[in-house]
Amino acid sequence: MSAPHEDDVDDAPEMLDVEDALEEIEDLEGDVAMDSDEEPVEISIQNDSIAYFDGHKDSVFAIAQHPTQPTLIATGGSEGDEDNAPGKGYVFDTSPVVGRPVLPPSYNADPNASRQKSTELQPLFTIEGHTDSINSLAFTLPRGEFLVSGGLDGKLRAYKVSFNAHNKASFAFVAEAAEVPSIEWIAPCPVPSNSQTVVANTIALGASDGSVWVYTIDPSDESNPLQMVQSYFLHQESCTAGAWSSDGRFLATVSEDSSLYVWDVWGEAAAKGLTNDNGQTVVSLNSSDQRFAVEGGLYSVAIDPKISFVAVGGAGGFIKIISLPRLGVDSHPTSSKQSKKKAKGADAGGSQGGTILADLHTQGDGIETLSFSPNNPLLAAGSVDGSIVIYDTSRQFAVRKQIKDAHEEFSVVKVEFVPGLGDGWLLTSCGMDGVVRRWDVRGAAGASTDSMVKEWKGHRGNGELGGVLGFVQGSTGERVATAGDDSIVLLFEA
């Protein structure tokens, strides 16, 4: 190719036209300050966690903890921004995480003295196979032999949990069922050591179509390892919550249609003639009874440890307390003398349940969560209005304490008493403000945030792509693991 001709190359610099140089441009907006002159905005980020897991790509909706190995934690959520983002979950072990040392008072003057880098957690196992978000997880009771996951795709998937000689966990897929449009919750059935009726490795689930299902996992039956025990279809709208009694005999479920059913899963109440006309329930209440009607639906349920009554919470801040029938401690007497002796007592034939014992309305918005103390006659209720109320169940459900600003104006997502710490007086809560708090509910009635004994921060909150959607704390409450709406899982130390 020939070189360009010298006449075609213009090396002269471009000059400004004289007429353009004389033109004045009027400033219509005035002087604009330079970026360097703007005052810096200080952002304070507090992270109290000792470990974190950031493998999720979207909100973490579910969290579960192994019953005998509390350092083993499973989480589940969605993986993407699509409307039908595939569900995904992870299992990780927190036992290698070293706690932060307790520093002497002399270090308190140094703000950096107590700071320690948070440990990144690595997954042991990935929960896959769902085509929509995983929104419920549970380990079976009493020994955590299986992990089950439930998704918005309606799938229930079960995995066998095994431990090697070094106590390292491994997981193997067992089976799946897909009977419902969407699974709303999963609850493992408690199995008392002296029970002769309740079957181990049993779970219940509630569905968006109102149905309730009970399954038992038995991998020894290769043709049917996920065995359906019961299925119920009395709820007319989405089944929003469910809770087992501490002995595993009763299952209480509530719905958006404002109905409550307490199911006689194993048939013990039916054998004593204590079921309703439908033959399936010991309590059957819905909005057709004006004394029980809650406009807007029911969203939380809990059974007291002594199995005397069930509490349900719903829209508008309403809580209803309903009696349960008594089945007796020993449903299989060993002799006719024992049977006759029982026939003279209160346990003979039990007593009918379904009586409305109390109608409570202390909080101003929906009751999202309920929890009974394992050691004391206390019921805690968390509300969408950000408040927590403690009721004394031994004094006609009188208000013992009201914490109006427990999570400021943001919804309280979960409250749970710590079973093995503080003699049942300590309560843990989380909310959409992104904070986890622990409360000592002793003291004068009506006391507010002065009862807070611990606070953990690290999640985003304030209603902006944040909030804590759940937590687990084991039996001792020494460590709390959280599921964040900001896609992060954090581990805090008490």
C-alpha positions, 0 to 999 in steps of 0.5 A, spaced: 500 500 500 502 506 498 504 512 503 499 517 503 500 524 499 503 529 503 498 534 501 492 529 504 496 530 511 493 536 516 498 537 521 496 544 523 493 544 530 485 546 530 484 553 532 478 556 535 474 561 530 475 568 532 467 569 532 466 563 537 472 566 542 467 573 542 461 569 544 459 569 551 455 563 554 450 566 560 450 562 566 443 560 567 444 555 573 449 559 577 455 556 580 455 549 582 459 546 587 465 541 586 464 534 588 471 535 593 467 541 596 461 537 598 461 534 606 462 527 606 457 522 608 459 518 614 456 511 614 456 507 620 456 499 619 456 495 625 457 487 625 457 483 631 458 476 628 463 471 629 462 468 623 458 469 616 456 465 610 454 469 604 453 463 599 446 465 598 445 469 592 438 472 594 434 472 601 434 467 606 427 464 608 429 458 612 433 456 617 434 449 621 438 446 626 440 439 628 437 437 634 443 433 637 449 436 633 447 444 634 453 446 630 450 443 624 445 448 621 441 448 614 439 454 610 434 455 604 432 461 600 432 463 592 437 464 587 436 469 583 431 475 581 426 472 577 419 471 579 420 463 579 427 463 582 430 456 583 430 454 590 437 453 593 440 451 600 446 449 604 448 446 610 454 448 614 458 446 620 459 452 625 464 448 630 470 450 628 468 457 629 472 460 635 469 465 640 471 472 641 475 472 648 473 476 654 477 482 654 479 485 661 476 492 663 482 496 661 481 494 653 474 498 653 477 504 652 480 502 645 474 501 640 478 497 636 481 492 642 474 487 641 474 487 634 476 480 631 475 478 623 469 474 622 470 467 620 467 465 613 463 459 613 464 453 608 458 449 606 458 442 607 452 440 602 448 444 597 440 443 597 438 442 590 432 439 586 427 445 587 424 449 582 422 455 586 424 458 593 426 454 599 422 457 604 422 451 610 427 446 613 427 441 618 431 436 621 427 430 624 426 428 631 428 426 636 435 424 633 436 428 626 436 422 622 433 426 616 433 433 613 427 435 609 426 441 605 420 444 602 419 449 597 414 454 593 414 449 588 410 444 592 416 439 593 418 436 599 425 433 599 428 428 604 435 427 605 439 422 610 444 425 615 450 420 617 456 422 621 463 418 620 468 417 625 470 424 626 463 426 627 463 429 620 456 430 617 454 427 610 447 427 606 444 423 601 437 424 597 432 419 600 425 421 596 421 427 594 413 428 594 409 433 590 402 433 592 401 441 593 402 447 589 406 450 595 409 449 602 408 454 607 411 451 613 414 444 616 414 442 623 418 436 626 414 431 630 416 431 638 418 424 640 418 423 648 422 417 650 416 413 653 411 414 647 408 408 645 404 411 639 408 417 636 413 415 630 420 418 630 422 421 623 415 424 622 414 431 620 407 435 618 407 441 613 402 446 611 400 448 604 398 454 600 391 450 598 389 449 605 391 442 606 395 439 611 400 433 610 403 428 615 409 424 613 414 419 616 421 417 613 423 410 613 428 409 608 428 401 609 422 401 605 425 402 598 418 402 594 415 408 599 421 411 603 416 417 604 410 415 607 404 419 608 401 418 615 395 423 614 392 428 610 387 433 612 383 438 607 378 442 612 382 449 611 379 453 606 385 458 605 392 457 605 395 454 612 399 459 615 402 456 621 402 449 625 405 447 631 405 440 635 404 439 642 410 437 646 408 429 646 407 429 639 400 427 640 396 433 637 398 438 631 394 445 631 394 448 624 391 455 623 389 459 616 388 465 612 380 463 613 381 464 620 380 457 622 383 453 627 384 445 627 387 441 632 388 434 629 388 427 633 394 425 628 395 418 632 388 416 633 388 416 641 383 422 642 378 418 637 379 411 642 377 415 648 371 418 644 374 426 644 374 427 637 369 432 634 364 430 629 369 429 623 372 424 627 379 428 625 380 433 630 379 435 638 378 442 636 375 445 630 373 453 630 372 458 624 369 464 623 362 462 623 363 462 631 363 470 632 366 469 638 372 466 635 372 470 628 378 474 626 377 478 620 384 478 616 386 471 618 390 467 623 398 467 622 401 464 628 400 458 633 403 455 639 401 449 644 403 450 652 408 445 654 403 442 659 398 441 653 392 445 656 391 450 651 393 452 644 394 460 643 393 463 636 394 470 633 392 473 627 390 480 624 389 486 628 393 484 634 388 479 636 390 472 640 385 467 642 386 462 647 383 455 646 382 449 651 385 442 649 382 435 652 386 431 656 388 424 654 392 422 660 399 421 661 399 413 660 395 411 654 396 404 655 395 402 662 399 395 664 393 392 668 386 393 669 387 395 676 391 401 673 385 402 668 380 402 674 384 407 678 384 412 672 377 411 671 376 415 677 380 421 676 380 427 671 384 423 666 378 418 665 375 419 658 379 426 658 375 433 658 372 436 651 377 441 648 375 447 644 373 452 650 375 459 648 379 461 655 381 468 653 380 473 648 387 478 648 388 484 644 394 488 647 397 490 640 395 494 634 397 489 628 398 482 626 401 477 631 406 474 627 409 469 632 408 466 639 412 462 644 411 459 651 416 459 656 418 452 657 419 453 665 414 458 667 407 460 665 409 465 660 406 467 653 410 471 648 407 475 642 411 479 637 407 483 632 407 487 626 407 493 630 414 492 632 412 490 639 412 484 644 407 483 649 409 477 655 402 474 658 402 471 665 398 464 663 397 463 671 393 469 672 388 469 667 393 471 661 394 478 664 399 482 661 406 481 665 410 486 660 409 490 654 415 492 650 412 497 645 419 498 641 422 492 641 424 492 634 422 500 633 416 500 628 419 494 624 415 487 624 417 482 629 418 476 625 420 471 631 420 470 638 423 464 642 424 463 649 431 460 651 430 453 654 436 452 657 438 459 659 436 464 665 431 459 667 426 460 662 426 468 663 430 469 657 427 471 650 430 472 643 427 476 638 428 478 631 425 483 626 425 487 620 430 492 623 435 487 621 437 486 629 436 480 634 435 482 641 435 478 647 430 480 653 430 478 661 422 478 662 422 478 669 421 485 673 415 490 674 409 489 669 410 494 663 417 495 663 420 497 656 426 496 653 430 496 659 429 489 660 434 488 654 440 484 656 443 483 649 443 486 642 446 483 635 447 487 629 450 485 622 444 485 617 441 490 613 435 493 616 430 499 616 426 496 611 431 496 605 432 490 602 434 487 609 431 484 616 432 478 619 427 472 617 429 467 622 434 464 627 436 458 631 439 458 638 439 451 640 437 449 647 442 453 651 442 460 647 450 461 647 450 462 639 445 464 635 445 463 627 440 468 623 437 468 616 437 474 613 433 478 607 440 481 605 442 474 603 447 473 609 447 468 614 450 470 621 453 467 627 453 471 634 455 469 640 452 470 647 
